[in-house]
Amino acid sequence: MTEGEDKPLKYPSMFAKAELMVLTKVDLLPYVPFDMEKAQANARAVHPGMEILEVSCSTGQGMEQWLDWLKQRKAAMLERVCAAEA
């Protein structure tokens, strides 16, 4: 978040390949010039299906969702690996 909402447009190849964008430090929103809607629109312009999570380590906001996302991806990866080995 503190890097600016234009990052998906500056680095489109990175965002086009990403499944998830984690917007960190959202607890700082009242104190920094950042347009959350514009950031999300820019990310989805590059990758329409991208998931977006808003996270703050200070408040804990979004941490459970991020951990759940990671656990789901790990389980899916292990399932593919086990299926390939069978």
N, CA, C and O atoms as a printed pandas DataFrame, in Angstrom:
     atom_number atom_name residue_name chain_id  residue_number  x_coord  y_coord  z_coord
0              1         N          MET        A               1    0.804   -1.177    0.000
1              2        CA          MET        A               1    0.000    0.000    0.000
2              3         C          MET        A               1    0.861    1.261    0.000
3              4         O          MET        A               1    0.553    2.215   -0.715
4              5         N          THR        A               2    1.911    1.279    0.773
5              6        CA          THR        A               2    2.734    2.484    0.855
6              7         C          THR        A               2    3.535    2.731   -0.420
7              8         O          THR        A               2    4.123    3.801   -0.573
8              9         N          GLU        A               3    3.570    1.772   -1.331
9             10        CA          GLU        A               3    4.301    1.921   -2.588
10            11         C          GLU        A               3    3.486    2.638   -3.656
11            12         O          GLU        A               3    4.062    3.102   -4.640
12            13         N          GLY        A               4    2.193    2.744   -3.504
13            14        CA          GLY        A               4    1.355    3.438   -4.470
14            15         C          GLY        A               4    0.442    2.504   -5.239
15            16         O          GLY        A               4    0.740    1.326   -5.435
16            17         N          GLU        A               5   -0.681    3.064   -5.672
17            18        CA          GLU        A               5   -1.688    2.251   -6.353
18            19         C          GLU        A               5   -1.354    1.966   -7.810
19            20         O          GLU        A               5   -2.082    1.233   -8.478
20            21         N          ASP        A               6   -0.263    2.535   -8.312
21            22        CA          ASP        A               6    0.102    2.367   -9.722
22            23         C          ASP        A               6    1.003    1.161   -9.995
23            24         O          ASP        A               6    1.340    0.901  -11.150
24            25         N          LYS        A               7    1.392    0.432   -8.973
25            26        CA          LYS        A               7    2.344   -0.672   -9.168
26            27         C          LYS        A               7    1.877   -1.724  -10.173
27            28         O          LYS        A               7    2.699   -2.198  -10.958
28            29         N          PRO        A               8    0.596   -2.116  -10.188
29            30        CA          PRO        A               8    0.187   -3.102  -11.203
30            31         C          PRO        A               8    0.394   -2.610  -12.636
31            32         O          PRO        A               8    0.661   -3.402  -13.539
32            33         N          LEU        A               9    0.271   -1.314  -12.833
33            34        CA          LEU        A               9    0.472   -0.760  -14.172
34            35         C          LEU        A               9    1.952   -0.616  -14.507
35            36         O          LEU        A               9    2.332   -0.697  -15.675
36            37         N          LYS        A              10    2.790   -0.404  -13.497
37            38        CA          LYS        A              10    4.236   -0.290  -13.718
38            39         C          LYS        A              10    4.893   -1.643  -13.952
39            40         O          LYS        A              10    5.880   -1.741  -14.681
40            41         N          TYR        A              11    4.345   -2.691  -13.331
41            42        CA          TYR        A              11    4.910   -4.036  -13.416
42            43         C          TYR        A              11    3.845   -5.034  -13.873
43            44         O          TYR        A              11    3.545   -5.982  -13.147
44            45         N          PRO        A              12    3.273   -4.839  -15.053
45            46        CA          PRO        A              12    2.142   -5.676  -15.473
46            47         C          PRO        A              12    2.462   -7.157  -15.605
47            48         O          PRO        A              12    1.599   -7.988  -15.322
48            49         N          SER        A              13    3.667   -7.518  -16.023
49            50        CA          SER        A              13    3.963   -8.947  -16.182
50            51         C          SER        A              13    3.946   -9.672  -14.845
51            52         O          SER        A              13    3.509  -10.820  -14.769
52            53         N          MET        A              14    4.412   -9.020  -13.803
53            54        CA          MET        A              14    4.403   -9.630  -12.472
54            55         C          MET        A              14    2.961   -9.804  -11.983
55            56         O          MET        A              14    2.614  -10.854  -11.442
56            57         N          PHE        A              15    2.141   -8.802  -12.168
57            58        CA          PHE        A              15    0.762   -8.871  -11.692
58            59         C          PHE        A              15   -0.093   -9.775  -12.577
59            60         O          PHE        A              15   -1.061  -10.364  -12.095
60            61         N          ALA        A              16    0.236   -9.893  -13.830
61            62        CA          ALA        A              16   -0.528  -10.761  -14.733
62            63         C          ALA        A              16   -0.368  -12.231  -14.346
63            64         O          ALA        A              16   -1.262  -13.040  -14.593
64            65         N          LYS        A              17    0.763  -12.573  -13.745
65            66        CA          LYS        A              17    1.037  -13.962  -13.358
66            67         C          LYS        A              17    0.597  -14.275  -11.928
67            68         O          LYS        A              17    0.492  -15.442  -11.551
68            69         N          ALA        A              18    0.345  -13.253  -11.148
69            70        CA          ALA        A              18    0.021  -13.446   -9.734
70            71         C          ALA        A              18   -1.430  -13.878   -9.547
71            72         O          ALA        A              18   -2.323  -13.409  -10.255
72            73         N          GLU        A              19   -1.655  -14.765   -8.599
73            74        CA          GLU        A              19   -3.007  -15.179   -8.243
74            75         C          GLU        A              19   -3.595  -14.275   -7.163
75            76         O          GLU        A              19   -4.813  -14.168   -7.019
76            77         N          LEU        A              20   -2.714  -13.631   -6.413
77            78        CA          LEU        A              20   -3.146  -12.853   -5.257
78            79         C          LEU        A              20   -2.315  -11.592   -5.122
79            80         O          LEU        A              20   -1.098  -11.614   -5.306
80            81         N          MET        A              21   -2.984  -10.487   -4.796
81            82        CA          MET        A              21   -2.288   -9.259   -4.425
82            83         C          MET        A              21   -2.612   -9.007   -2.955
83            84         O          MET        A              21   -3.779   -8.920   -2.572
84            85         N          VAL        A              22   -1.574   -8.891   -2.146
85            86        CA          VAL        A              22   -1.746   -8.614   -0.726
86            87         C          VAL        A              22   -1.395   -7.151   -0.498
87            88         O          VAL        A              22   -0.241   -6.743   -0.626
88            89         N          LEU        A              23   -2.406   -6.379   -0.160
89            90        CA          LEU        A              23   -2.187   -4.970    0.170
90            91         C          LEU        A              23   -1.901   -4.885    1.658
91            92         O          LEU        A              23   -2.781   -5.113    2.488
92            93         N          THR        A              24   -0.672   -4.556    1.981
93            94        CA          THR        A              24   -0.242   -4.544    3.373
94            95         C          THR        A              24   -0.333   -3.138    3.967
95            96         O          THR        A              24   -0.505   -2.148    3.257
96            97         N          LYS        A              25   -0.214   -3.090    5.252
97            98        CA          LYS        A              25   -0.188   -1.838    6.011
98            99         C          LYS        A              25   -1.462   -1.018    5.840
99           100         O          LYS        A              25   -1.414    0.212    5.841
100          101         N          VAL        A              26   -2.596   -1.691    5.695
101          102        CA          VAL        A              26   -3.845   -0.956    5.489
102          103         C          VAL        A              26   -4.236   -0.120    6.708
103          104         O          VAL        A              26   -5.091    0.760    6.609
104          105         N          ASP        A              27   -3.622   -0.391    7.841
105          106        CA          ASP        A              27   -3.875    0.443    9.015
106          107         C          ASP        A              27   -3.345    1.866    8.819
107          108         O          ASP        A              27   -3.720    2.771    9.564
108          109         N          LEU        A              28   -2.482    2.068    7.830
109          110        CA          LEU        A              28   -1.923    3.399    7.562
110          111         C          LEU        A              28   -2.780    4.224    6.600
111          112         O          LEU        A              28   -2.447    5.374    6.315
112          113         N          LEU        A              29   -3.871    3.657    6.099
113          114        CA          LEU        A              29   -4.711    4.364    5.133
114          115         C          LEU        A              29   -5.094    5.790    5.550
115          116         O          LEU        A              29   -5.095    6.686    4.705
116          117         N          PRO        A              30   -5.415    6.020    6.814
117          118        CA          PRO        A              30   -5.779    7.396    7.188
118          119         C          PRO        A              30   -4.617    8.388    7.099
119          120         O          PRO        A              30   -4.831    9.599    7.139
120          121         N          TYR        A              31   -3.399    7.879    6.980
121          122        CA          TYR        A              31   -2.231    8.750    7.072
122          123         C          TYR        A              31   -1.425    8.895    5.781
123          124         O          TYR        A              31   -0.528    9.734    5.705
124          125         N          VAL        A              32   -1.732    8.094    4.781
125          126        CA          VAL        A              32   -0.979    8.152    3.519
126          127         C          VAL        A              32   -1.934    8.353    2.351
127          128         O          VAL        A              32   -3.081    7.908    2.396
128          129         N          PRO        A              33   -1.460    9.024    1.307
129          130        CA          PRO        A              33   -2.312    9.210    0.125
130          131         C          PRO        A              33   -2.333    7.929   -0.712
131          132         O          PRO        A              33   -1.393    7.646   -1.454
132          133         N          PHE        A              34   -3.403    7.171   -0.586
133          134        CA          PHE        A              34   -3.523    5.911   -1.308
134          135         C          PHE        A              34   -4.987    5.685   -1.618
135          136         O          PHE        A              34   -5.845    5.776   -0.740
136          137         N          ASP        A              35   -5.263    5.390   -2.879
137          138        CA          ASP        A              35   -6.636    5.147   -3.326
138          139         C          ASP        A              35   -6.835    3.643   -3.485
139          140         O          ASP        A              35   -6.411    3.051   -4.477
140          141         N          MET        A              36   -7.486    3.033   -2.495
141          142        CA          MET        A              36   -7.674    1.584   -2.474
142          143         C          MET        A              36   -8.453    1.106   -3.699
143          144         O          MET        A              36   -8.082    0.108   -4.317
144          145         N          GLU        A              37   -9.515    1.800   -4.050
145          146        CA          GLU        A              37  -10.323    1.396   -5.205
146          147         C          GLU        A              37   -9.520    1.468   -6.499
147          148         O          GLU        A              37   -9.645    0.597   -7.360
148          149         N          LYS        A              38   -8.702    2.496   -6.635
149          150        CA          LYS        A              38   -7.868    2.638   -7.825
150          151         C          LYS        A              38   -6.822    1.528   -7.887
151          152         O          LYS        A              38   -6.556    0.983   -8.958
152          153         N          ALA        A              39   -6.236    1.196   -6.753
153          154        CA          ALA        A              39   -5.238    0.123   -6.703
154          155         C          ALA        A              39   -5.853   -1.195   -7.139
155          156         O          ALA        A              39   -5.261   -1.931   -7.929
156          157         N          GLN        A              40   -7.036   -1.493   -6.627
157          158        CA          GLN        A              40   -7.700   -2.738   -6.987
158          159         C          GLN        A              40   -8.111   -2.728   -8.457
159          160         O          GLN        A              40   -7.990   -3.746   -9.139
160          161         N          ALA        A              41   -8.592   -1.598   -8.947
161          162        CA          ALA        A              41   -8.970   -1.491  -10.360
162          163         C          ALA        A              41   -7.752   -1.671  -11.259
163          164         O          ALA        A              41   -7.845   -2.330  -12.295
164          165         N          ASN        A              42   -6.616   -1.098  -10.883
165          166        CA          ASN        A              42   -5.387   -1.258  -11.668
166          167         C          ASN        A              42   -4.945   -2.716  -11.704
167          168         O          ASN        A              42   -4.532   -3.217  -12.750
168          169         N          ALA        A              43   -5.031   -3.391  -10.575
169          170        CA          ALA        A              43   -4.640   -4.803  -10.519
170          171         C          ALA        A              43   -5.565   -5.647  -11.391
171          172         O          ALA        A              43   -5.108   -6.526  -12.122
172          173         N          ARG        A              44   -6.843   -5.382  -11.311
173          174        CA          ARG        A              44   -7.806   -6.171  -12.090
174          175         C          ARG        A              44   -7.789   -5.801  -13.569
175          176         O          ARG        A              44   -8.235   -6.590  -14.402
176          177         N          ALA        A              45   -7.285   -4.622  -13.910
177          178        CA          ALA        A              45   -7.114   -4.266  -15.318
178          179         C          ALA        A              45   -6.025   -5.123  -15.941
179          180         O          ALA        A              45   -6.107   -5.492  -17.113
180          181         N          VAL        A              46   -5.003   -5.438  -15.151
181          182        CA          VAL        A              46   -3.902   -6.279  -15.616
182          183         C          VAL        A              46   -4.271   -7.752  -15.531
183          184         O          VAL        A              46   -3.935   -8.535  -16.420
184          185         N          HIS        A              47   -4.964   -8.129  -14.461
185          186        CA          HIS        A              47   -5.343   -9.533  -14.227
186          187         C          HIS        A              47   -6.755   -9.557  -13.642
187          188         O          HIS        A              47   -6.931   -9.459  -12.427
188          189         N          PRO        A              48   -7.753   -9.688  -14.507
189          190        CA          PRO        A              48   -9.144   -9.600  -14.051
190          191         C          PRO        A              48   -9.537  -10.594  -12.952
191          192         O          PRO        A              48  -10.392  -10.273  -12.126
192          193         N          GLY        A              49   -8.955  -11.760  -12.919
193          194        CA          GLY        A              49   -9.341  -12.759  -11.930
194          195         C          GLY        A              49   -8.553  -12.718  -10.646
195          196         O          GLY        A              49   -8.739  -13.572   -9.779
196          197         N          MET        A              50   -7.683  -11.750  -10.505
197          198        CA          MET        A              50   -6.809  -11.696   -9.338
198          199         C          MET        A              50   -7.599  -11.519   -8.038
199          200         O          MET        A              50   -8.524  -10.711   -7.961
200          201         N          GLU        A              51   -7.217  -12.284   -7.033
201          202        CA          GLU        A              51   -7.769  -12.096   -5.700
202          203         C          GLU        A              51   -6.971  -10.998   -5.010
203          204         O          GLU        A              51   -5.773  -10.843   -5.246
204          205         N          ILE        A              52   -7.645  -10.244   -4.161
205          206        CA          ILE        A              52   -6.983   -9.148   -3.455
206          207         C          ILE        A              52   -7.348   -9.231   -1.981
207          208         O          ILE        A              52   -8.521   -9.334   -1.622
208          209         N          LEU        A              53   -6.328   -9.185   -1.138
209          210        CA          LEU        A              53   -6.532   -9.180    0.309
210          211         C          LEU        A              53   -5.929   -7.917    0.896
211          212         O          LEU        A              53   -4.870   -7.458    0.467
212          213         N          GLU        A              54   -6.611   -7.366    1.874
213          214        CA          GLU        A              54   -6.120   -6.197    2.607
214          215         C          GLU        A              54   -5.656   -6.685    3.972
215          216         O          GLU        A              54   -6.418   -7.317    4.704
216          217         N          VAL        A              55   -4.400   -6.389    4.314
217          218        CA          VAL        A              55   -3.777   -6.971    5.497
218          219         C          VAL        A              55   -3.094   -5.897    6.335
219          220         O          VAL        A              55   -2.505   -4.949    5.814
220          221         N          SER        A              56   -3.190   -6.075    7.628
221          222        CA          SER        A              56   -2.433   -5.251    8.571
222          223         C          SER        A              56   -1.879   -6.151    9.662
223          224         O          SER        A              56   -2.635   -6.791   10.394
224          225         N          CYS        A              57   -0.578   -6.196    9.766
225          226        CA          CYS        A              57    0.037   -6.977   10.848
226          227         C          CYS        A              57   -0.195   -6.297   12.196
227          228         O          CYS        A              57   -0.282   -6.967   13.225
228          229         N          SER        A              58   -0.296   -4.983   12.189
229          230        CA          SER        A              58   -0.498   -4.253   13.449
230          231         C          SER        A              58   -1.844   -4.546   14.081
231          232         O          SER        A              58   -1.941   -4.721   15.296
232          233         N          THR        A              59   -2.896   -4.602   13.251
233          234        CA          THR        A              59   -4.239   -4.819   13.785
234          235         C          THR        A              59   -4.699   -6.264   13.627
235          236         O          THR        A              59   -5.643   -6.692   14.290
236          237         N          GLY        A              60   -4.041   -7.010   12.759
237          238        CA          GLY        A              60   -4.460   -8.376   12.482
238          239         C          GLY        A              60   -5.490   -8.486   11.367
239          240         O          GLY        A              60   -5.877   -9.588   10.980
240          241         N          GLN        A              61   -5.932   -7.348   10.854
241          242        CA          GLN        A              61   -6.923   -7.353    9.775
242          243         C          GLN        A              61   -6.418   -8.154    8.582
243          244         O          GLN        A              61   -5.308   -7.932    8.097
244          245         N          GLY        A              62   -7.237   -9.078    8.120
245          246        CA          GLY        A              62   -6.934   -9.839    6.923
246          247         C          GLY        A              62   -5.945  -10.984    7.102
247          248         O          GLY        A              62   -5.734  -11.758    6.168
248          249         N          MET        A              63   -5.345  -11.110    8.256
249          250        CA          MET        A              63   -4.331  -12.143    8.445
250          251         C          MET        A              63   -4.933  -13.549    8.353
251          252         O          MET        A              63   -4.328  -14.447    7.767
252          253         N          GLU        A              64   -6.107  -13.735    8.923
253          254        CA          GLU        A              64   -6.756  -15.049    8.874
254          255         C          GLU        A              64   -7.072  -15.434    7.430
255          256         O          GLU        A              64   -6.871  -16.582    7.033
256          257         N          GLN        A              65   -7.560  -14.487    6.653
257          258        CA          GLN        A              65   -7.880  -14.754    5.245
258          259         C          GLN        A              65   -6.621  -15.095    4.457
259          260         O          GLN        A              65   -6.644  -15.979    3.601
260          261         N          TRP        A              66   -5.521  -14.396    4.743
261          262        CA          TRP        A              66   -4.273  -14.656    4.036
262          263         C          TRP        A              66   -3.756  -16.053    4.387
263          264         O          TRP        A              66   -3.341  -16.802    3.503
264          265         N          LEU        A              67   -3.782  -16.396    5.654
265          266        CA          LEU        A              67   -3.335  -17.728    6.068
266          267         C          LEU        A              67   -4.219  -18.812    5.458
267          268         O          LEU        A              67   -3.718  -19.851    5.029
268          269         N          ASP        A              68   -5.529  -18.577    5.415
269          270        CA          ASP        A              68   -6.433  -19.543    4.782
270          271         C          ASP        A              68   -6.096  -19.714    3.310
271          272         O          ASP        A              68   -6.096  -20.833    2.797
272          273         N          TRP        A              69   -5.809  -18.610    2.626
273          274        CA          TRP        A              69   -5.450  -18.660    1.203
274          275         C          TRP        A              69   -4.197  -19.512    1.016
275          276         O          TRP        A              69   -4.142  -20.357    0.124
276          277         N          LEU        A              70   -3.202  -19.286    1.856
277          278        CA          LEU        A              70   -1.950  -20.054    1.766
278          279         C          LEU        A              70   -2.192  -21.542    2.033
279          280         O          LEU        A              70   -1.648  -22.394    1.330
280          281         N          LYS        A              71   -2.998  -21.853    3.036
281          282        CA          LYS        A              71   -3.294  -23.249    3.362
282          283         C          LYS        A              71   -4.015  -23.935    2.203
283          284         O          LYS        A              71   -3.714  -25.084    1.879
284          285         N          GLN        A              72   -4.951  -23.247    1.586
285          286        CA          GLN        A              72   -5.679  -23.819    0.452
286          287         C          GLN        A              72   -4.739  -24.096   -0.714
287          288         O          GLN        A              72   -4.836  -25.148   -1.347
288          289         N          ARG        A              73   -3.845  -23.180   -1.003
289          290        CA          ARG        A              73   -2.897  -23.380   -2.109
290          291         C          ARG        A              73   -1.933  -24.505   -1.800
291          292         O          ARG        A              73   -1.578  -25.275   -2.692
292          293         N          LYS        A              74   -1.497  -24.616   -0.544
293          294        CA          LYS        A              74   -0.600  -25.700   -0.153
294          295         C          LYS        A              74   -1.297  -27.044   -0.328
295          296         O          LYS        A              74   -0.710  -27.985   -0.864
296          297         N          ALA        A              75   -2.535  -27.135    0.117
297          298        CA          ALA        A              75   -3.289  -28.389   -0.009
298          299         C          ALA        A              75   -3.472  -28.772   -1.470
299          300         O          ALA        A              75   -3.339  -29.943   -1.826
300          301         N          ALA        A              76   -3.773  -27.806   -2.309
301          302        CA          ALA        A              76   -3.962  -28.078   -3.733
302          303         C          ALA        A              76   -2.655  -28.539   -4.376
303          304         O          ALA        A              76   -2.657  -29.442   -5.211
304          305         N          MET        A              77   -1.550  -27.923   -3.989
305          306        CA          MET        A              77   -0.255  -28.305   -4.531
306          307         C          MET        A              77    0.111  -29.727   -4.098
307          308         O          MET        A              77    0.578  -30.524   -4.911
308          309         N          LEU        A              78   -0.098  -30.038   -2.836
309          310        CA          LEU        A              78    0.207  -31.388   -2.346
310          311         C          LEU        A              78   -0.664  -32.426   -3.044
311          312         O          LEU        A              78   -0.205  -33.528   -3.343
312          313         N          GLU        A              79   -1.904  -32.079   -3.300
313          314        CA          GLU        A              79   -2.795  -32.997   -4.018
314          315         C          GLU        A              79   -2.281  -33.270   -5.435
315          316         O          GLU        A              79   -2.313  -34.407   -5.905
316          317         N          ARG        A              80   -1.808  -32.222   -6.107
317          318        CA          ARG        A              80   -1.264  -32.407   -7.471
318          319         C          ARG        A              80    0.002  -33.239   -7.445
319          320         O          ARG        A              80    0.192  -34.097   -8.307
320          321         N          VAL        A              81    0.872  -33.004   -6.474
321          322        CA          VAL        A              81    2.121  -33.755   -6.365
322          323         C          VAL        A              81    1.820  -35.232   -6.095
323          324         O          VAL        A              81    2.411  -36.115   -6.716
324          325         N          CYS        A              82    0.912  -35.487   -5.177
325          326        CA          CYS        A              82    0.569  -36.880   -4.856
326          327         C          CYS        A              82   -0.083  -37.578   -6.042
327          328         O          CYS        A              82    0.181  -38.756   -6.282
328          329         N          ALA        A              83   -0.914  -36.885   -6.774
329          330        CA          ALA        A              83   -1.566  -37.456   -7.949
330          331         C          ALA        A              83   -0.536  -37.768   -9.033
331          332         O          ALA        A              83   -0.657  -38.775   -9.730
332          333         N          ALA        A              84    0.471  -36.915   -9.177
333          334        CA          ALA        A              84    1.493  -37.128  -10.193
334          335         C          ALA        A              84    2.390  -38.296   -9.823
335          336         O          ALA        A              84    2.899  -38.986  -10.706
336          337         N          GLU        A              85    2.590  -38.526   -8.545
337          338        CA          GLU        A              85    3.440  -39.629   -8.088
338          339         C          GLU        A              85    2.726  -40.979   -8.151
339          340         O          GLU        A              85    3.374  -42.025   -8.184
340          341         N          ALA        A              86    1.425  -40.955   -8.167
341          342        CA          ALA        A              86    0.647  -42.207   -8.149
342          343         C          ALA        A              86    0.685  -42.928   -9.473
343          344         O          ALA        A              86    0.081  -43.992   -9.614
